[in-house]
Amino acid sequence: MNENQGDITILVVDDDIDVREQMQFQLEAAGYNVVTAEGQIPAEKLLETMKPDLAIVDLMMEHVDGGFALSYHIKKIDQNIPVLLITGVTAETGFEFDAQTAEEQSWIKADALLPKPIRYEQLIGKVKKLLNR
Amino acid sequence: MEILNVLVVDDEPGMRSGIERVLRNVSFTLPDIDKEVSISLTQAEDGEKAMEMIAAQRPDLLLLDHHLPGISGMEILEQVIGDSAQSPEMLAVMITAYASLETAVSATKRGAYDFLAKPFTPQELKATVRKAARHLILQREARRLAEEKRQVRFQFISVLAHELKAPLGAIDGYLNLMQDRVAGDQLDAYDKMIGRCAARLDGMQKLIYDLLDLTRIESGQKNRQIEAVDFRELAEQSIESYTTLAAQRDIAIELYVDSPVPMTIDRGELEIILNNLISNAVKYNCDSGRVDITCDAADGAVTITVSDTGIGMAPEDVEKLFGEFTRIKNSKTQNILGSGLGLSILKKLAQLNGGDVSVTSEIDQGTTFTVTLAQHQPIDEAAE
């Protein structure tokens, strides 16, 4: 466990309770504080009272563009909060996106994408990379 | 208004203009299928021209002279109709100079829909066109309905696949966490993960049972067994199977039925109806809530009401309630598992049994489902 990460707070937004639980387990095991919300609107409400160091957002919540809309909202609050978008899209539609190039990042308001299912090393690796920028 | 494009192929100018005169500005109604049809006419003086025109724009109906210079009427038939997989929506009527049986047989073999023997009267021409139009429009309607059905089926299967994948993904995720020993030596964290896996498996199992119910209902009721049953007895059994679940959350279930209510119905179907109603009333209740069940028999109908004191629904959610896989998602329902098929099944069964379902609901006050059923199902019908 990394004790020194206890003052870093990560917001996890997903409409599936089990995805939230699992990410909370993984992130807390790595020593982060975790706050969860079940959708775009509860997350926006939460953001009125707290500012996370990083946000992990599911792309497909109740509305198809819920994840995009929330990323945009977070970036408007503070451009420097890194946003990690979780996608189940690739597996279901074969449609792939990435947020590597500047052009892609300009319309996908996210700093990185992570496809489901989420493995521990991948998640923690991405989180560390985003926090260190 | 449907427009029927008719192409007349005849080498005699007199015949072409005669047909044109009869069919120009003709429109007719097909009352049995509630359609009005008008005709748009084009002409070709020989087979070569006709093939060109058909290639450019397929007409709906071909009035085809048997004797043509160059490509014959039969050859055109063979090429454009015989290949019927490619031209399911074009009909040909053969115009023959003499009504010989031989010509008729060989044209039919090549896919002609009908004949007109020269000379024919304007009435005969109109009647033939009308008959062909009716056939075409019915064919189109049937195809459109089949396509619609295919779409609905496809959508159902994609949503179903998603609903089956979600719990698998969740369980897979927990297994990975446990394999990685993410919680270290905190054993209660693993218990929690196992508990969630079990809950998602339960949900998946319920979905599969519901699917089987739905399939059974939709595949015709070959296995229906209409028999004499007592509503009260079945209701008591159903309540019994939910008492443990209800007791865990201190929910009281009360049946307000003083005497037996005889019904003639498929026992399994009534059980599904009752189980759906009662399990919903328990699931969507609040702790220490109530479930009240009443039943009235009058004028050959049985009216069942199941009221809960639960979380209720907004009016806009009530409207969506009976669709397949529509589950109301909000912070109050997020931990409640369901297949999203239960109410769709309930409605289908109620309608199958000569009744229907209605709902009244108020947020945080509760929901009342009212199901009406015919008290006695006709036994003969089920034996079919």
Chai-1 contact restraints between the chains, C-beta under 6 A:
chainA,res_idxA,chainB,res_idxB,connection_type,confidence,min_distance_angstrom,max_distance_angstrom,comment,restraint_id
A,I17,B,Q334,contact,1.0,0.0,6.0,A-B,restraint_1
A,D18,B,A170,contact,1.0,0.0,6.0,A-B,restraint_2
A,D18,B,R196,contact,1.0,0.0,6.0,A-B,restraint_3
A,Q22,B,G173,contact,1.0,0.0,6.0,A-B,restraint_4
A,Q22,B,L177,contact,1.0,0.0,6.0,A-B,restraint_5
A,F25,B,L177,contact,1.0,0.0,6.0,A-B,restraint_6
A,F25,B,V182,contact,1.0,0.0,6.0,A-B,restraint_7
A,Q26,B,V182,contact,1.0,0.0,6.0,A-B,restraint_8
A,A29,B,V182,contact,1.0,0.0,6.0,A-B,restraint_9
A,E38,B,Q334,contact,1.0,0.0,6.0,A-B,restraint_10
A,E62,B,K329,contact,1.0,0.0,6.0,A-B,restraint_11
A,P117,B,G169,contact,1.0,0.0,6.0,A-B,restraint_12
A,P117,B,D172,contact,1.0,0.0,6.0,A-B,restraint_13
A,P117,B,G173,contact,1.0,0.0,6.0,A-B,restraint_14
A,Y120,B,D180,contact,1.0,0.0,6.0,A-B,restraint_15
